[in-house]
């Protein structure tokens, strides 16, 4: 690890020299490229230099303990050793995490799909609760939410809702929400107070640029039809709803939220590209990790990942065996208390794989 860090430090110093060169400073494109790499290395080099400083101080303190006859000096050296050893350990762990290659998709916007599963009306209401939870979380983060497609349920909530989360790092945080979410509670219609269990599935995809996914127009079947509003409301008199079928994969995307056919088509294409990109990423992931698949990062959406138990005010994340009695807080959008722990577990697992 130290050798790798020294190489990165040398590269960092070389970049600093290059950026100070007037010829490069006068070339905006080249300078921007170097500045980007410099910024990516800055934190790791800064941490490595602090680590080296701590290691040197530890060596000095050990030398004083070995060679000094002065009791006061020896006592000071012991105190410094006690303070520096934990700091060295912290910095080592931080450097190990920083050396894990980041997921290139983490900084992207996210497309989130929530679908009601088993449980009928109660599942649709729960899907609506999940949407509210994510909406509040996004508000806290300063991210913008744009609904791409929604199928409301007659008794509240959604049979399905798809939305775009626009904000730096949205995918990197929300990707851990993919999977089956289960709810245990007494429905309002339940007269005998029995607890019902229902579920909703969540899929989180990175938003992709046009250049990342090439779609042959011949592979698409595009149907337009008249949109029908919920309960007969907002019924269009023109064929503005759009259904796009990607023939090779059988993926179907529909959008009828906008009154404009062009806008609906653009939204549907955005979702289709994200799904095709995700399909390709999953294939690559399976090839790379066919021997060792992470529970957290497997992307297995049939996996039950979390249970929300209303009678006990409890939320359990089954991937890391974490139970918190803070249900109200989590539903109000405080998801970081879960996501932080899952992210730490994922980093730890990736670190073990890298070392293995």
Number of C-alpha atoms within 10 A of each C-alpha: 10 10 8 9 16 14 10 17 19 12 16 21 13 12 18 14 10 16 19 11 12 9 11 15 14 11 10 10 11 13 18 14 10 18 16 10 13 19 11 12 17 14 13 21 22 11 16 21 15 15 20 14 13 18 15 12 16 21 13 15 19 17 13 18 19 10 9 13 10 10 10 10 14 19 13 13 21 17 12 16 20 11 12 17 13 11 15 18 12 12 17 16 13 15 20 16 17 17 15 13 10 11 8 8 17 17 16 20 23 28 28 27 22 27 23 27 21 15 17 13 20 27 25 29 24 28 31 24 17 21 22 16 19 23 20 20 20 20 13 11 14 12 19 14 19 13 14 23 22 20 18 18 20 13 10 15 24 24 23 21 21 21 21 25 24 19 17 16 17 24 24 19 18 24 22 20 23 25 21 22 25 23 22 18 19 18 15 8 8 11 8 7 11 10 15 13 18 23 25 26 25 25 21 25 25 26 24 22 13 11 7 10 14 11 15 8 9 8 12 16 12 15 13 18 14 15 20 15 14 12 9 8 8 12 13 18 10 13 15 21 25 28 18 20 18 19 12 8 10 10 13 17 20 23 26 28 22 18 17 15 20 13 17 23 23 14 23 22 20 19 27 22 21 21 22 19 19 18 14 12 12 15 10 12 15 14 10 11 11 9 8 10 13 14 14 19 14 15 21 16 15 12 17 18 23 22 20 25 19 16 10 12 14 17 23 19 19 14 14 16 9 13 15 14 15 14 17 13 13 21 19 15 20 18 19 13 13 19 17 12 14 20 16 12 15 18 16 16 16 17 18 10 11 12 9 6
